[in-house]
Amino acid sequence: MAEYEITIVDSFTTERYAGNPCGVVTHADGLTPEQMQTIAREMNLSETAFAMPSEVADFRVRFFTPRKEIPLAGHPTIATMHALVEDGLIELAEGSRRVTQELNVGVLPVDLSRRDDGRVRIAMTQATPEFRDELDRDVYARVLGIGTSDLLEGAPPRVVSTGTRQAMIPVASLAVLERVRPDLEQLAELETAEGYFSAPTCSRWRPTTRRTGCMRATSGRRRVSGRIR
């Protein structure tokens, strides 16, 4: 029986057990898609990533939610690259380096660099945005528990993809966003009917101070080992 090690990596944070967690298997060659799905379901995180050798890129990476495989994912890419650096599969000395990952949507680059404090900065490139079907304003306002007038004028809800189809729902203000109380069961039904992965709801925001930042990850190195038959 083969044994695979799983690391839980927290993305978008500099603190352990904060940010957005993702399960990562850095040596996933030999696993079948069915086994990957089983592991993702057992981990029960939003996504679990599996990295393995590729003939056309530096790595082949696949992403699974507890329910299904998705073509591309943001914070799991950050988490996967950080885990590959920590496991010595990406050598990162001074300066920066670009690696490529083979995904279900093609080969995309990821840029990595090590900062003066030793932390790793990771910037991913997603596929070219595709603006697809517009969605019914009345239906989505009702499912979110707000009025149609609370949606952002001139920016209809629609399916957008940079590799994974998502329903983007802009609302008129941060105050509206804070009032959103979604009907999760109906949202799940719409997800299935419209064929997208998730439904991010967003608003315009004007911060009182300027901020700069980058996507980065730290790892709590929470390791889980298991045997796969």
N, C-alpha and C positions, 0 to 999 in steps of 0.2 A: 504494500500500500504506500502511495506517495504521501508525503507530508508537505503542507504549504503554510508559510507564515504570513499572517495578515497584520498589517500595521494600521492603526487609526491615526490619521494625520489631521490636525486642525488648521484649516485654511483661513486667510484673512485675519490673522491675529499674531501677536508676538507672545501670547501667554498660552500655556498648556491648559487644556480642558476649556477653552473658549473658542470663539470663531465658529467655523462651519466644518464639522467633522466628515471625514470620508475614509472608508476602508480601502486599503491598497495592498495588492499582491504583486510584488515586483518580479517574481519568478513564476509566472502563470503558465508557461509553456507546458503542455500535457493535459491541461484542464479542458474539458469539453464545454460548449456553451451551456449545456444543461447543468453541469457542475458549477459553473460560474453563477448561474441564476440561483442555484441552491444556496451558495455561499452568501450572495447578496441578500437573499431572503432571511437567512439566519442572522446576518449582521444587522439588518433592519435599520440601516442608515439611509439617507436620501439617495446616495449612490455608493457603489463599491467599484473600484477600478482594477483592471487586470493588465499588467504589462508583460510583454513577451518579445522574443526576437522578431524582426521584420526583414524581408528581402528588399524592400523599397524605401525604408526609412530607418532611423536609429532605433525606434521601438514601435511595436504594434500595441495599441492600447484599446481596450474595450470597456464600456461603462454599463453597469447594470443597476437599476433601481430594485427594490424588493419585488417588483411585479414584472419588469420587462427590461430589455436592452434599449439604450438610447444612443444615437449616433455621436453626439458631442456633448460635453459638459464642462462648465467653467471651473468651479472650485475643485472638482475632482482632477482636472488637468494640473492645477497648481499643486494639489496634494501629491499626485503621482510623481511629478518632476522632483519635488522636494524629497520624497522617499527614495527615488533613484539616486539622488545626490548623496543622501545619508548612507545608502547601502553600497556606495562606491561604484555604481553602474554608470554614473555620469561624473567624470573628473572635472572639477571646477577649481582652478587655481586663481591667480590674480587675473583681472580683466573679465571679459564676458565670453559667452559661448552660445551658439545657436544649435539646437538639436531639432530633429523632425520626428513627428509621431504619425504613424499610419492609423487612420480612423476609418469608420464606416462611410465618412463623407470625403475621403481622400487624405492626402498628406499635407499636414499643416506644421508650421514652425513654432518653436517656443524658445524665447531668449532668456538666458540665465546669467546672473552675475553675482559675485560675492562682495558684500559691502565691507567697509573698513572694520565694522564691529563683528564681522564673521557671519552675519545673517545672509541668507540667500534671497535675492530678488528674482522673481519669475514673472515674465510677461508673455501671455499667450496670444496667438493670432487665430481668430475665428474665420469661418468662411464668409464670403461676401453676402451682406444682408439681402434677403429676398422678402419683399412685401407682398403677401398673398391675400387671402380672402378677408374682406371686411365682415364684421360680425354684427349681429342685431343689438343696437344700443339698448333698447327697452329690455330685452331678455337679460343682458349682462348687468344692467343696473339693478334689476329686480333680484337677481341671484346674489349680488353683492350687498343687498339691503340698503341701497341708496336710490335717489331719484335719477331719472334720465338727465335732468338739468345739471346734476352733479358731475357728469362726465365732461371731459375737456372738449370744448367746442372746437371743431375743425380738425380733430384728431380721433377719428372713429376707432373703436376697438377692432383689431384685426390680427390675423395670424402672421407672424414674422419669424423668419428662420435665419440663423447664422450657422446652421448645421443641425439644429434640433428645433422643430416647430413649436412655437409658444404663442399663446394668445396675450397680446399686449393691451392692457386696458388703462389708458390715461384718465385720471380724474382731475377735477378743476383746481383743487388746492390740497395742501397738507391737512387742513382741517377735515376735508371730505375723506381723505385717506384714513384718518384716525377714526372716522365713524363707520368704516366698512365692517360689516358683520356678515361674512359669506355663508351661504347655504352650501356646505361642503359636499353633500350628496348630489345636489343638482349640478355643482361644478364638475364633479366626477363624470356625471352623465354627459355634460357638454363636451368634456375632454374626449370621451369616447366617440361621440357623434361627429365632432369636428376634426378629430385626428391630430390633436396637438398634445404636447407633454405636460405643460403647466400654464398657469394664467397669472403672470406677474401684474400687479396693480401698482401704478406709479403716479406721482404728482410732480409739479415743478417745485423747486426748493431754492430759496435764496438764503444762504448761510450768512450770519452776521460777521464772520471772519473768514478769510481765505484759508483754504486748506489744500495741501498737495499730498498725494499718497500713491501707493503702488500695490498691486496684488502680491501678497507674500504669504508664506506659510511657516509655521513652526510645527514641531511634532512632539506629542506627548510620548511617543514610542510605546504605545499600548499594544503589545504584541499578543496575538492569539494564534496558537498552532492547532492544526487539526489534520486528521488523516482522511483522505478521499479514496474510496474504493472504486 
